Amino acid sequence: GITGTSTILSGLAQGTTYYLWVAAVSSGVPITYSMRMSEITYSEPPAPLEVNITGIFCDVYISWKSPSVTGDLPITGYVVEYIYLITNTSTSVNTTTLNVNISQLIPKTKYMFRVMAVNELGVGPFVVM
């Protein structure tokens, strides 16, 4: 049993509903129970699918598909990050669409692009291009 007024439950599966009751105990015997409480565990969204990138000179167009499973919560947007590899400087673009145009890149320079889905819990894993 638990002594005190709080505890931490660990090892819970994401996307699962758990029902909890709290009991007051006297001499090892429950004497009153709380109302039933429920809680659902959630997770960040998975990575976007089928990411494509096309570029012309200093502009790139990146598109993707939304994951079919969204981490138990709706996706609220996407973050596209591009990293200038010579200086390791990054810039992020937030969007609610399934594509983004990035312009005015430095010619003949290497960049890394990453796309991540976002829900109310945070940012999910990225896809690197």
N, C-alpha and C positions, 0 to 999 in steps of 0.2 A: 504494500500500500504506500501511498504518498503521505508524507507528513508535511505540514506547512500549507501555504495558500497558493502555490504555483508549481508548475512542472513544465518540462520541455518534452514534447513528443518528437522522436526522430525516426528516420527510416520510412516516412510516409511516401506513398506513391503519388506522383503528379497526376492531376486530373481525376482524382478519386474523392468522393464525398465521405467524410468521417462524421459520425454522430457521437457526441460527448454528453455525459451527465456528471454532475458533481454531487457528492454525498457528504453530509455531516456524519461523523462516526463518534459514537460514545462507547467505550469499553469494547471496541472491536465490532460493534454492531451499527450498521447504517440506520440513522434515525430520521433523516429527511433527505430528499433528492431535489436537485435543481430541475428547472425545465430543460428539455433536450435542446442542445445546440448543435448546429451543423456547420461544417467548414469544408470548403473545397480547396484542394491544393492546385496551384497553377504554375505555369512555366513560361519562360520567354519563348518567342516564336522560333521555328526552325529557319534555316537559310532559304533565301529565294531560289527558284528553280529556273533552269534554261536561260542563264544570263548570256546575253550577246552584246558584243561591242563592235562598232564600226567607226572608222575615223577617216577624216579627210584633212590633211595638213595639220592645223592646230585645233581642230574640233573633233570631239568624239560623241557618239550617240550610244547610250547603254540602255538596254531593255531587259526585262525579266518577267517571269510569271510568279504569281503569289504561291506560297506553299499550299498544298492541298490540306494539310493538317496545320492548324495555326497556333499550337501551343496552348489550347484550351481557352484562349481569349482572342477577341478579334484583333487583327493587325490594324494599327492606327497610322502607319506610315513606314517609310524606308529611309535609310541613311546610305548615301553613296559617298565614299571617301576616295580621294585620289592623292597619291603620295609621290612627290618629286623625289626620285631615288638618289640623286646626287647629294642633296642636302637632308634627305629624310624628313622633309616638310610636308605636312598633310593639310588638306582642305576638305571639309565636309559639306555636303548638300543634303538638306532634308526635303522630302517630297512625299506626297500621298498618291502619286501616280505610279505606273509601272514602267516608267522610262525617265531619262534625264539627258539633257544636252550639256556638255561641258565644253566651253570655248576658251580661246586665248591661251592655249597651252604653248609651252616653249617648243619650237620646231627641233626635230632631231634629238629629242630628250626622252629618256625612259621614265615612265610612270607605272605605278601599280594602282589598280582600281579594285575597290571592295564594295560589295552591296550587302546590306543587312536589313532585316525586317525588325519592326518595333511594335510592341504592344504596351499596355499600361504597366507591366512589370519591368520592362527594359528592352535592351537591344539583344537580338539573338546572334548566333554565329554568322560569320561572313563567308561570302564566296569571293575568291580572289581571281583577278584577271591580269 
